[in-house]
Amino acid sequence: MAASDLRIVLTFSPEDQTRLRVSSVAVPDFFSAHGVAPAAGDALRIGGRQFVVQGRVWEHDGLRPVLRLLMGSGHAASDTVFG
């Protein structure tokens, strides 16, 4: 399957969805033209917050495969602990 055949949808908690909408943060299309689908544990930075892929759900919208990424709660950069 070519990367362009796969639609990847990020799914956030209601609180994070509201925060992104109120802050007018545009969620970039991170995975367009990527040959490798994201995996659980991958981290994304969006609007100064870090989100981790908690799970993946494969679906089909009738036209093509859809990979829904279940994103963990966002943490501000100052709240993030590595290691």
A tleap script that builds the chain and sets N, CA, C and O, in Angstrom:
source leaprc.protein.ff14SB
mol = sequence {
  NMET ALA ALA SER ASP LEU ARG ILE VAL LEU
  THR PHE SER PRO GLU ASP GLN THR ARG LEU
  ARG VAL SER SER VAL ALA VAL PRO ASP PHE
  PHE SER ALA HIE GLY VAL ALA PRO ALA ALA
  GLY ASP ALA LEU ARG ILE GLY GLY ARG GLN
  PHE VAL VAL GLN GLY ARG VAL TRP GLU HIE
  ASP GLY LEU ARG PRO VAL LEU ARG LEU LEU
  MET GLY SER GLY HIE ALA ALA SER ASP THR
  VAL PHE CGLY
}
set mol.1.N position { 0.845 -1.167 0.000 }
set mol.1.CA position { 0.000 0.000 0.000 }
set mol.1.C position { 0.891 1.231 0.000 }
set mol.1.O position { 1.816 1.319 0.807 }
set mol.2.N position { 0.636 2.161 -0.868 }
set mol.2.CA position { 1.385 3.411 -0.923 }
set mol.2.C position { 0.961 4.304 0.230 }
set mol.2.O position { -0.168 4.219 0.712 }
set mol.3.N position { 1.880 5.167 0.673 }
set mol.3.CA position { 1.577 6.064 1.791 }
set mol.3.C position { 0.371 6.946 1.484 }
set mol.3.O position { -0.386 7.291 2.391 }
set mol.4.N position { 0.181 7.318 0.209 }
set mol.4.CA position { -0.931 8.196 -0.154 }
set mol.4.C position { -2.279 7.483 -0.064 }
set mol.4.O position { -3.319 8.140 -0.034 }
set mol.5.N position { -2.279 6.147 -0.019 }
set mol.5.CA position { -3.526 5.391 0.093 }
set mol.5.C position { -4.047 5.338 1.522 }
set mol.5.O position { -5.203 4.980 1.745 }
set mol.6.N position { -3.224 5.683 2.475 }
set mol.6.CA position { -3.579 5.580 3.881 }
set mol.6.C position { -3.912 6.960 4.437 }
set mol.6.O position { -3.140 7.908 4.294 }
set mol.7.N position { -5.073 7.053 5.070 }
set mol.7.CA position { -5.448 8.302 5.757 }
set mol.7.C position { -5.197 8.094 7.237 }
set mol.7.O position { -5.652 7.108 7.817 }
set mol.8.N position { -4.464 9.033 7.857 }
set mol.8.CA position { -4.143 8.950 9.279 }
set mol.8.C position { -4.875 10.077 9.995 }
set mol.8.O position { -4.738 11.248 9.643 }
set mol.9.N position { -5.659 9.698 11.013 }
set mol.9.CA position { -6.483 10.649 11.755 }
set mol.9.C position { -6.030 10.644 13.209 }
set mol.9.O position { -5.969 9.593 13.847 }
set mol.10.N position { -5.711 11.837 13.731 }
set mol.10.CA position { -5.333 11.957 15.134 }
set mol.10.C position { -6.597 12.174 15.962 }
set mol.10.O position { -7.426 13.020 15.624 }
set mol.11.N position { -6.748 11.405 17.055 }
set mol.11.CA position { -7.916 11.511 17.925 }
set mol.11.C position { -7.447 11.925 19.315 }
set mol.11.O position { -6.657 11.229 19.953 }
set mol.12.N position { -7.951 13.078 19.773 }
set mol.12.CA position { -7.548 13.646 21.055 }
set mol.12.C position { -8.669 13.508 22.080 }
set mol.12.O position { -9.830 13.303 21.725 }
set mol.13.N position { -8.306 13.624 23.353 }
set mol.13.CA position { -9.303 13.647 24.421 }
set mol.13.C position { -10.152 14.912 24.252 }
set mol.13.O position { -9.699 15.876 23.634 }
set mol.14.N position { -11.370 14.921 24.790 }
set mol.14.CA position { -12.209 16.122 24.674 }
set mol.14.C position { -11.516 17.383 25.218 }
set mol.14.O position { -11.649 18.458 24.633 }
set mol.15.N position { -10.785 17.259 26.321 }
set mol.15.CA position { -10.085 18.413 26.899 }
set mol.15.C position { -9.011 18.935 25.949 }
set mol.15.O position { -8.890 20.143 25.745 }
set mol.16.N position { -8.234 18.022 25.370 }
set mol.16.CA position { -7.185 18.440 24.447 }
set mol.16.C position { -7.780 19.003 23.159 }
set mol.16.O position { -7.247 19.964 22.606 }
set mol.17.N position { -8.875 18.420 22.674 }
set mol.17.CA position { -9.548 18.960 21.494 }
set mol.17.C position { -9.984 20.393 21.748 }
set mol.17.O position { -9.797 21.262 20.896 }
set mol.18.N position { -10.560 20.642 22.907 }
set mol.18.CA position { -11.002 21.991 23.256 }
set mol.18.C position { -9.818 22.937 23.348 }
set mol.18.O position { -9.876 24.054 22.833 }
set mol.19.N position { -8.741 22.502 24.000 }
set mol.19.CA position { -7.550 23.345 24.135 }
set mol.19.C position { -6.989 23.710 22.767 }
set mol.19.O position { -6.638 24.867 22.533 }
set mol.20.N position { -6.900 22.743 21.864 }
set mol.20.CA position { -6.377 23.013 20.528 }
set mol.20.C position { -7.287 23.979 19.760 }
set mol.20.O position { -6.812 24.885 19.076 }
set mol.21.N position { -8.602 23.769 19.886 }
set mol.21.CA position { -9.552 24.632 19.174 }
set mol.21.C position { -9.520 26.060 19.724 }
set mol.21.O position { -9.447 27.017 18.952 }
set mol.22.N position { -9.575 26.211 21.048 }
set mol.22.CA position { -9.592 27.533 21.673 }
set mol.22.C position { -8.280 28.277 21.403 }
set mol.22.O position { -8.279 29.494 21.214 }
set mol.23.N position { -7.183 27.553 21.387 }
set mol.23.CA position { -5.870 28.160 21.126 }
set mol.23.C position { -5.615 28.379 19.645 }
set mol.23.O position { -4.574 28.921 19.273 }
set mol.24.N position { -6.548 27.967 18.793 }
set mol.24.CA position { -6.412 28.087 17.334 }
set mol.24.C position { -5.136 27.425 16.821 }
set mol.24.O position { -4.453 27.952 15.944 }
set mol.25.N position { -4.833 26.263 17.384 }
set mol.25.CA position { -3.649 25.508 16.953 }
set mol.25.C position { -4.045 24.623 15.781 }
set mol.25.O position { -4.961 23.808 15.883 }
set mol.26.N position { -3.345 24.794 14.677 }
set mol.26.CA position { -3.573 23.941 13.507 }
set mol.26.C position { -2.755 22.664 13.672 }
set mol.26.O position { -1.547 22.715 13.904 }
set mol.27.N position { -3.425 21.521 13.551 }
set mol.27.CA position { -2.726 20.238 13.658 }
set mol.27.C position { -2.176 19.902 12.270 }
set mol.27.O position { -2.945 19.667 11.338 }
set mol.28.N position { -0.840 19.879 12.131 }
set mol.28.CA position { -0.253 19.592 10.822 }
set mol.28.C position { -0.489 18.146 10.392 }
set mol.28.O position { -0.743 17.270 11.219 }
set mol.29.N position { -0.402 17.916 9.099 }
set mol.29.CA position { -0.525 16.566 8.553 }
set mol.29.C position { 0.862 15.933 8.607 }
set mol.29.O position { 1.582 15.886 7.611 }
set mol.30.N position { 1.217 15.446 9.802 }
set mol.30.CA position { 2.551 14.912 10.053 }
set mol.30.C position { 2.943 13.794 9.091 }
set mol.30.O position { 4.105 13.690 8.699 }
set mol.31.N position { 1.991 12.971 8.716 }
set mol.31.CA position { 2.328 11.718 8.065 }
set mol.31.C position { 2.050 11.688 6.570 }
set mol.31.O position { 2.107 10.620 5.960 }
set mol.32.N position { 1.747 12.843 5.959 }
set mol.32.CA position { 1.547 12.828 4.517 }
set mol.32.C position { 2.888 12.522 3.851 }
set mol.32.O position { 3.924 13.074 4.222 }
set mol.33.N position { 2.845 11.648 2.880 }
set mol.33.CA position { 4.021 11.252 2.105 }
set mol.33.C position { 5.045 10.450 2.908 }
set mol.33.O position { 6.181 10.293 2.461 }
set mol.34.N position { 4.670 9.942 4.080 }
set mol.34.CA position { 5.563 9.066 4.834 }
set mol.34.C position { 5.255 7.628 4.455 }
set mol.34.O position { 4.091 7.259 4.297 }
set mol.35.N position { 6.276 6.828 4.311 }
set mol.35.CA position { 6.099 5.435 3.956 }
set mol.35.C position { 5.849 4.527 5.143 }
set mol.35.O position { 5.492 3.362 4.967 }
set mol.36.N position { 6.032 5.048 6.364 }
set mol.36.CA position { 5.898 4.237 7.565 }
set mol.36.C position { 4.816 4.842 8.455 }
set mol.36.O position { 4.841 6.034 8.760 }
set mol.37.N position { 3.873 4.007 8.863 }
set mol.37.CA position { 2.807 4.477 9.763 }
set mol.37.C position { 3.365 4.667 11.165 }
set mol.37.O position { 4.284 3.948 11.558 }
set mol.38.N position { 2.834 5.617 11.929 }
set mol.38.CA position { 3.301 5.823 13.295 }
set mol.38.C position { 2.970 4.634 14.188 }
set mol.38.O position { 2.023 3.891 13.932 }
set mol.39.N position { 3.752 4.470 15.223 }
set mol.39.CA position { 3.580 3.344 16.155 }
set mol.39.C position { 3.197 3.857 17.534 }
set mol.39.O position { 3.428 5.020 17.861 }
set mol.40.N position { 2.613 2.986 18.331 }
set mol.40.CA position { 2.317 3.330 19.720 }
set mol.40.C position { 3.617 3.733 20.400 }
set mol.40.O position { 4.652 3.091 20.224 }
set mol.41.N position { 3.549 4.797 21.173 }
set mol.41.CA position { 4.734 5.304 21.849 }
set mol.41.C position { 5.392 6.469 21.137 }
set mol.41.O position { 6.190 7.187 21.739 }
set mol.42.N position { 5.070 6.671 19.859 }
set mol.42.CA position { 5.613 7.823 19.147 }
set mol.42.C position { 5.079 9.096 19.777 }
set mol.42.O position { 3.925 9.138 20.203 }
set mol.43.N position { 5.903 10.136 19.844 }
set mol.43.CA position { 5.506 11.410 20.428 }
set mol.43.C position { 5.433 12.477 19.336 }
set mol.43.O position { 6.252 12.506 18.418 }
set mol.44.N position { 4.440 13.348 19.455 }
set mol.44.CA position { 4.261 14.463 18.522 }
set mol.44.C position { 4.188 15.752 19.319 }
set mol.44.O position { 3.578 15.782 20.388 }
set mol.45.N position { 4.793 16.809 18.821 }
set mol.45.CA position { 4.669 18.130 19.433 }
set mol.45.C position { 3.693 18.944 18.596 }
set mol.45.O position { 3.881 19.136 17.395 }
set mol.46.N position { 2.648 19.416 19.264 }
set mol.46.CA position { 1.620 20.219 18.603 }
set mol.46.C position { 1.306 21.396 19.508 }
set mol.46.O position { 0.888 21.209 20.651 }
set mol.47.N position { 1.502 22.604 19.006 }
set mol.47.CA position { 1.177 23.796 19.779 }
set mol.47.C position { 1.898 23.883 21.106 }
set mol.47.O position { 1.315 24.335 22.092 }
set mol.48.N position { 3.168 23.454 21.159 }
set mol.48.CA position { 3.952 23.544 22.375 }
set mol.48.C position { 3.645 22.460 23.395 }
set mol.48.O position { 4.127 22.522 24.526 }
set mol.49.N position { 2.854 21.471 23.012 }
set mol.49.CA position { 2.517 20.379 23.928 }
set mol.49.C position { 2.958 19.065 23.293 }
set mol.49.O position { 3.032 18.934 22.071 }
set mol.50.N position { 3.245 18.106 24.149 }
set mol.50.CA position { 3.664 16.787 23.664 }
set mol.50.C position { 2.522 15.804 23.838 }
set mol.50.O position { 1.920 15.703 24.907 }
set mol.51.N position { 2.234 15.076 22.757 }
set mol.51.CA position { 1.213 14.036 22.761 }
set mol.51.C position { 1.874 12.725 22.371 }
set mol.51.O position { 2.712 12.691 21.470 }
set mol.52.N position { 1.500 11.647 23.048 }
set mol.52.CA position { 2.065 10.327 22.758 }
set mol.52.C position { 0.962 9.450 22.185 }
set mol.52.O position { -0.168 9.457 22.673 }
set mol.53.N position { 1.303 8.689 21.139 }
set mol.53.CA position { 0.353 7.756 20.542 }
set mol.53.C position { 0.125 6.619 21.536 }
set mol.53.O position { 1.030 5.827 21.803 }
set mol.54.N position { -1.089 6.545 22.080 }
set mol.54.CA position { -1.428 5.529 23.073 }
set mol.54.C position { -1.939 4.243 22.425 }
set mol.54.O position { -1.790 3.155 22.980 }
set mol.55.N position { -2.532 4.380 21.265 }
set mol.55.CA position { -3.079 3.209 20.583 }
set mol.55.C position { -3.368 3.520 19.128 }
set mol.55.O position { -3.374 4.679 18.714 }
set mol.56.N position { -3.607 2.463 18.354 }
set mol.56.CA position { -3.901 2.594 16.925 }
set mol.56.C position { -5.122 1.747 16.607 }
set mol.56.O position { -5.241 0.610 17.063 }
set mol.57.N position { -6.021 2.310 15.825 }
set mol.57.CA position { -7.221 1.590 15.399 }
set mol.57.C position { -7.273 1.636 13.879 }
set mol.57.O position { -7.267 2.712 13.281 }
set mol.58.N position { -7.324 0.467 13.262 }
set mol.58.CA position { -7.439 0.390 11.810 }
set mol.58.C position { -8.914 0.338 11.427 }
set mol.58.O position { -9.682 -0.452 11.976 }
set mol.59.N position { -9.298 1.187 10.480 }
set mol.59.CA position { -10.669 1.248 9.996 }
set mol.59.C position { -10.632 1.319 8.473 }
set mol.59.O position { -9.561 1.370 7.869 }
set mol.60.N position { -11.798 1.322 7.870 }
set mol.60.CA position { -11.911 1.536 6.432 }
set mol.60.C position { -13.106 2.442 6.201 }
set mol.60.O position { -14.196 2.170 6.704 }
set mol.61.N position { -12.914 3.518 5.447 }
set mol.61.CA position { -13.994 4.483 5.238 }
set mol.61.C position { -14.812 4.207 3.978 }
set mol.61.O position { -15.604 5.049 3.554 }
set mol.62.N position { -14.622 3.033 3.381 }
set mol.62.CA position { -15.330 2.687 2.156 }
set mol.62.C position { -14.523 2.998 0.904 }
set mol.62.O position { -14.809 2.473 -0.172 }
set mol.63.N position { -13.512 3.854 1.047 }
set mol.63.CA position { -12.658 4.204 -0.083 }
set mol.63.C position { -11.213 3.758 0.113 }
set mol.63.O position { -10.542 3.335 -0.828 }
set mol.64.N position { -10.756 3.862 1.347 }
set mol.64.CA position { -9.355 3.532 1.624 }
set mol.64.C position { -9.179 3.225 3.107 }
set mol.64.O position { -10.073 3.511 3.904 }
set mol.65.N position { -8.048 2.651 3.487 }
set mol.65.CA position { -7.784 2.365 4.899 }
set mol.65.C position { -7.592 3.659 5.686 }
set mol.65.O position { -7.087 4.656 5.168 }
set mol.66.N position { -8.003 3.615 6.933 }
set mol.66.CA position { -7.841 4.745 7.842 }
set mol.66.C position { -7.150 4.228 9.100 }
set mol.66.O position { -7.578 3.234 9.687 }
set mol.67.N position { -6.098 4.895 9.505 }
set mol.67.CA position { -5.419 4.576 10.754 }
set mol.67.C position { -5.747 5.689 11.736 }
set mol.67.O position { -5.298 6.824 11.569 }
set mol.68.N position { -6.526 5.367 12.755 }
set mol.68.CA position { -6.895 6.344 13.777 }
set mol.68.C position { -5.909 6.207 14.925 }
set mol.68.O position { -5.767 5.136 15.516 }
set mol.69.N position { -5.224 7.313 15.236 }
set mol.69.CA position { -4.259 7.326 16.332 }
set mol.69.C position { -4.925 7.895 17.572 }
set mol.69.O position { -5.441 9.012 17.547 }
set mol.70.N position { -4.917 7.138 18.645 }
set mol.70.CA position { -5.484 7.575 19.912 }
set mol.70.C position { -4.366 8.255 20.692 }
set mol.70.O position { -3.435 7.606 21.168 }
set mol.71.N position { -4.477 9.573 20.813 }
set mol.71.CA position { -3.415 10.365 21.415 }
set mol.71.C position { -3.620 10.504 22.917 }
set mol.71.O position { -4.740 10.706 23.386 }
set mol.72.N position { -2.519 10.393 23.671 }
set mol.72.CA position { -2.569 10.593 25.122 }
set mol.72.C position { -2.738 12.061 25.433 }
set mol.72.O position { -2.638 12.902 24.540 }
set mol.73.N position { -2.991 12.377 26.673 }
set mol.73.CA position { -3.191 13.758 27.106 }
set mol.73.C position { -1.931 14.582 26.824 }
set mol.73.O position { -0.804 14.119 27.000 }
set mol.74.N position { -2.164 15.806 26.385 }
set mol.74.CA position { -1.051 16.689 26.073 }
set mol.74.C position { -0.395 17.237 27.325 }
set mol.74.O position { -1.071 17.543 28.308 }
set mol.75.N position { 0.906 17.359 27.289 }
set mol.75.CA position { 1.672 17.922 28.392 }
set mol.75.C position { 2.480 19.081 27.847 }
set mol.75.O position { 3.093 18.980 26.785 }
set mol.76.N position { 2.477 20.184 28.580 }
set mol.76.CA position { 3.277 21.331 28.188 }
set mol.76.C position { 4.756 20.952 28.244 }
set mol.76.O position { 5.154 20.067 29.001 }
set mol.77.N position { 5.547 21.621 27.447 }
set mol.77.CA position { 6.979 21.304 27.400 }
set mol.77.C position { 7.619 21.381 28.775 }
set mol.77.O position { 8.512 20.591 29.081 }
set mol.78.N position { 7.181 22.315 29.610 }
set mol.78.CA position { 7.773 22.451 30.940 }
set mol.78.C position { 7.326 21.334 31.874 }
set mol.78.O position { 7.968 21.089 32.895 }
set mol.79.N position { 6.206 20.636 31.530 }
set mol.79.CA position { 5.710 19.546 32.345 }
set mol.79.C position { 6.265 18.190 31.925 }
set mol.79.O position { 6.068 17.195 32.623 }
set mol.80.N position { 6.947 18.148 30.803 }
set mol.80.CA position { 7.394 16.884 30.235 }
set mol.80.C position { 8.687 16.424 30.903 }
set mol.80.O position { 9.645 17.187 31.031 }
set mol.81.N position { 8.693 15.186 31.317 }
set mol.81.CA position { 9.878 14.597 31.933 }
set mol.81.C position { 10.372 13.480 31.032 }
set mol.81.O position { 9.616 12.566 30.706 }
set mol.82.N position { 11.609 13.543 30.634 }
set mol.82.CA position { 12.193 12.507 29.800 }
set mol.82.C position { 13.111 11.652 30.673 }
set mol.82.O position { 13.852 12.164 31.513 }
set mol.83.N position { 13.041 10.323 30.451 }
set mol.83.CA position { 13.952 9.437 31.153 }
set mol.83.C position { 13.340 8.865 32.319 }
set mol.83.O position { 13.976 8.088 33.032 }
savepdb mol mol.pdb
quit
